[in-house]
Amino acid sequence: MEPPLATPPPAEKSEGRLLLGATPLGQPGDASARLVRAMATADVIAAEDTRRARTLASALEVTPAGRLLSLFDQNEASRVPMLVDEIAAGATVLLISDAGMPLINDPGYRLVTACVQAGLTVSCLPGPSAVTTALAVSGLPADRFCFEGFSPRKQVARRNWLTGLAAEARTCVFFESPRRLADTLTDAVDTLGGDRRAVVCRELTKTHEEIRRGTLAELADWAADGVLGEITVVLAGATPTADLDTLVAQVAELVDDGMRVKDACAQVIAANPGAPSKRELYDAVLKSRD
């Protein structure tokens, strides 16, 4: 008599995960092979706009196996608990925005945070980003940069924001509405000076891509008649107004007048656009005393 066959162990449930998928800025051919595969196999595609997601899938000749679900700023908070539960139960959820990398001025932060807090796997399918694309083609220094999202809509807030960038030594990248671009560039001329270099990138990677380089004054004149399309602006960092030795000497004078070294460094940095960091100046001051 043959022994009874052993009962096979139950199949282990695959671990759920959240995939962040970068989507093309304009050219479907920029989609990665990993994104194509994920769109075809994910249990859920959470998209900023499901219509655009379907259009992209069609352009990539992909038939999504899972369901499409909208996830945008206004409904993200209400969608998160359900998606976290599905991932915890073993589902693969692909998060995509209309273009570029999710979370970079696009929805997804709440979902990623919730998954991290729940100990769930979060992975990224890297790819296009308007931020790094604009920075790369700008011709401005790219070794150190900051990203500021969209500029403020109201003029007072926008001017205050620009004032905060006056001493920023890093190249700055930000998005702007084509309707407000002319006003923003005019405010930048008034706040930062017309000679500061900048680049306006319009319709990146698309058929009518345009890269305009020049001073803020030149770009403001160009934009005055109106501009169309998706806009990314790259602003040159502030040019240092004094060398490090001069700044150290300024700090020394303030210290001689009774100010603490740290406070003196902070005051000198604030008064010199494009100056090095407070830590760098502080270290230079201490070294000068050796």
Secondary structure as UniProt FT lines:
FT   STRAND          17..21
FT   HELIX           28..30
FT   HELIX           33..41
FT   STRAND          44..47
FT   HELIX           50..59
FT   TURN            60..61
FT   STRAND          67..70
FT   TURN            73..75
FT   HELIX           76..88
FT   TURN            89..90
FT   STRAND          92..96
FT   TURN            102..103
FT   HELIX           109..117
FT   TURN            118..119
FT   STRAND          121..125
FT   HELIX           130..138
FT   STRAND          145..150
FT   HELIX           155..164
FT   TURN            165..167
FT   STRAND          171..176
FT   TURN            178..180
FT   HELIX           181..192
FT   TURN            194..195
FT   STRAND          197..202
FT   TURN            204..205
FT   TURN            207..208
FT   STRAND          210..215
FT   HELIX           216..223
FT   TURN            224..225
FT   STRAND          231..235
FT   HELIX           244..256
FT   TURN            257..258
FT   HELIX           261..271
FT   TURN            273..274
FT   HELIX           278..288
//
